[in-house]
Amino acid sequence: MDAPRFYSDDELATWIPVAALLELLPRELDAQLLRDADLTHFDYFALSMLTNSPDHRLQMKELASMTNATMPRLSHVVSRLERRGLVARERRTTDARGVDVVITPEGRRVVLRATPGHVETVRSLVFDALDADQREQLRDAAVAVLARIDPERRMAASRPPAARDDKAPTAPTAP
């Protein structure tokens, strides 16, 4: 039987700040979006996927895959966004068993108004702290880790740009 592996000093020196980043960054992103648009980061991410998708709609299972959400979690979030008039559910015309989530004009307005503040927050917290080489290293590291934790490439971010259906940036773009 193999002995358990513990962190080396170098691994621990890397893991501790990464673990702290995983805890603190989502809190900061949520705080800004809640303050400015009454959206969580996940709400914003889902609305962004819809905004950048063809016809501003995605099948529920596609949206779940793109946002790495379970169907129950996504259903809960979509219900909350639906009550606010930001999205609507529609039966698929090609498959009566499927349901599409469609972003409403109000949903598009909300996410597009939230985008500049979100981008500024990401720049301030992440990009402004890094030089060009560090941004490239962070991107390469994120891609390598995503390949391990999403080997089926369910999330759009896990797929190479040429393999993405939408080829669109995560942040919504104005019409």
C-alpha positions, -999 to +999 in steps of 0.1 A: +000+000+000+013+034-010+020+060+017-003+090+017+011+120-002+013+153+016+021+187+001+056+196-005+067+230+008+065+244-028+030+229-033+018+243+000+032+277-009+012+275-041-020+259-027-026+283+002-030+315-019-049+296-046-074+283-019-077+318-006-083+332-041-111+305-046-128+318-015-123+355-018-127+362-055-163+349-058-173+369-028-159+401-043-176+394-077-209+387-061-207+418-039-201+441-069-229+426-090-254+424-061-247+461-053-248+473-089-274+450-105-290+428-079-274+398-096-251+371-083-221+362-103-238+330-114-269+350-125-247+373-145-228+343-160-261+326-171-275+358-185-242+364-204-244+330-220-279+337-231-270+372-244-242+358-265-261+328-278-279+326-312-314+341-309-306+348-272-318+314-262-303+281-250-319+247-241-319+243-203-294+214-206-271+234-228-272+263-203-265+240-175-235+226-193-222+260-202-225+272-166-215+240-150-247+239-130-268+210-120-303+210-135-319+216-100-296+246-093-302+261-128-339+256-125-339+275-092-319+303-107-340+305-139-372+306-118-357+335-098-347+354-130-380+346-145-399+362-116-378+393-122-388+393-159-351+388-170-357+354-187-386+332-199-389+295-205-403+283-238-410+249-251-386+239-279-403+239-313-382+209-324-386+188-293-416+192-271-397+176-242-371+202-242-373+237-227-354+268-238-344+297-216-347+330-235-333+362-222-359+390-223-352+426-235-352+436-198-327+408-190-305+420-218-307+456-205-298+445-170-268+424-180-255+450-205-258+477-178-240+454-153-211+446-177-189+477-174-189+475-136-182+438-137-154+442-162-139+470-141-140+448-110-123+419-127-097+443-141-091+458-107-089+426-088-072+403-113-058+419-145-043+450-129-024+429-105-007+410-133+017+418-162+012+403-196+034+373-189+016+366-157-018+368-174-006+343-200+007+320-172-026+323-154-045+315-186-022+285-192-026+273-156-064+276-157-066+257-190-044+229-176-065+226-144-098+228-164-085+199-185-083+178-153-116+188-137-137+190-168-121+163-191-154+160-210-152+197-218-188+204-207-181+240-199-176+264-228-144+277-211-129+241-212-132+240-250-106+255-274-119+287-290-123+270-324-145+243-308-169+266-291-203+270-306-207+306-296-171+318-301-183+348-281-167+364-250-182+356-217-190+392-210-221+402-230-216+424-260-238+453-270-260+448-301 
